[in-house]
Each structure stands twice: as C-alpha cells, then as structure tokens.
Amino acid sequence: MRTEQHDLAETFPSGTFDLISAQYLQTPYAFPRASVLRRAAHALTPGGILLIVDHGSVRPWAWNTDPDTRFPSPEDIYDELALDTAGWTPQRLATPQRVATGPGGQTATVTDTVVAVRRLA
C-alpha cells in the first residue's frame, strides 16, 4: 500500500481502480471539476464504479445560506461528464434526503445528489 498526494487539477493517480469515490467535491474556487471527474471515469476498470455524492441543498448552519444557491441535478452532473454511452452507463441518478446534525447539535433535512456511473466491459 502507498499513499500519494495530488492536486487533481494538475495530476491524477496512475493505474486503474474498481471504485473511485468523489464525496462533496464542490468548491467556490476555479477548479476543473468536470475534467477531473471525466478523468476518474476513464481510470475505472471494466465494471468499475465512479461514485459522486454532492450537497444538493443548503444546510442552515453553512457559511453560505443563500436560498438562491443552485445545485446541479444528478442528470446535469452526469451530462457534464460527457461520457460515451458505449463505454459507461449511469447506475444511479438520485437526490435522497436525510436528517443531518449541525455543529451546534441542530438538525435539518438536507438533500444529497448521488451519481453512480459504471464502466462497461
């Protein structure tokens, strides 16, 4: 086993992977997210899964509570990957809700955005 550190805007780990998980890879800064996630999809082994989980709603305790914040839909995220349907297929495009607990112990129902894409053989 080895550990690597990467600035994904610059480099991506070499090799192929059965599972690549991108959890809340969202930032207000300039970042080539679609390109990074597309590169991740291309690094999957046949049958491998790219799992993307994003915030899909504003949490009341977040630093940015702007109610007009727009979160992309699962379909928007999948479409932005621009993957050839002959090589990849969506396994799940969903917006599940859950009860989350904030830093002060307060709770709220929040939405996540889930995109799971499988690389075909």
N, C-alpha and C positions, 0 to 999 in steps of 0.2 A: 504494500500500500504506500502511496505517496500523496503528498499534499502540494498543490500548486495555487498560486495567486495570479489572477488575470484581471486586467481592465478589459472587460468584454467588448468595449468599443474599439479596442486595439487588437487583442488576441483572443483566441478560443482554445480550450484544451484539445490536444490531439487525440485521435482514437475514435472509436465508436462506442455507443452506450445503449443499454436496454431501456433506460429511463432517464430523462432529463426533466428536472422539476424547476420551474421558474415561479417562485412564490412572491407575489406582490412586488414585481419588478417594475415599479412605477416611480417616476421622478419628475419634479417640475423643471429639471435642467435638461439641456440639449443632450440627447442620448439616442443612438440609432437602434432603438428597441426592436422594430420590425426586422431589421437586418440581423441583429443578434439572434432573435428567435428563429428566423429562417435558417441561419447557420446551425443552430441547435437541431432543427428538424433534419437537416442534411447529415448530422453526426449520429443519427439513430441507426441501430442495427435493423435489419428487416424484422418486423413485428414489434419494434421498439415504440415507446410512447413518449411524446412531449406533453407534459402536464403544465398548464399555465393557470395560476389562480391569482386573480386581481381583486382589489377593492371594487365594489360595484355600487357603493353608496357612501355618503358622508357620515362619519361617526360623530356624535355630538361633542366628543372630547378631542377631536382632531384639531390640529393647528389651523387648518383651512376649513371653516364650516360654511363656506359659500353654498347656499342652496341651489345655485345655478351651475355648479360643477357638473360637467358632462362626463359620464363614464362610458367607454365604448361597450357595445353589446358583445356577446360571445361571437356572433356572426361577423361583426366588424373586425374583431381580433383575428379570427380565422381567415377572413378575406385578405387582411393586411399581410398575412404570411405569404400569399401568392404562391402556394404550393401546387404542383402539378397533381391533379386528381388521379392520374395513373400511378403515382408513387406514394401518395398519402391520403388518408381518409379521416374525417372527424369521427371520434368515438363518443364525445360528449360536448355539447354546447349548452351551458346551463347558467342560471342565475339563482342559486339556492340562497335562502335566508337562514340566519342563525342569530341566537342571542349572544352578544359579546359583552364582556365586562371591561370597563374603562379603568384607568389608573386610580381613580378615586372610589372604585367599587360600584359606580353607577352602571346600569345595564341598558342596552338598546338593541333593537332588532336591526341587523345590518345585512346587506346583500354582498355576496361574493360573485365573481364572474369566473366560470370554470370552462376551460377549453382543453380537451384531450385529443391529441392527434396521433394516429398510428401510422408508422411507415409500413408500406406493403412490401411483400417479398419480392 
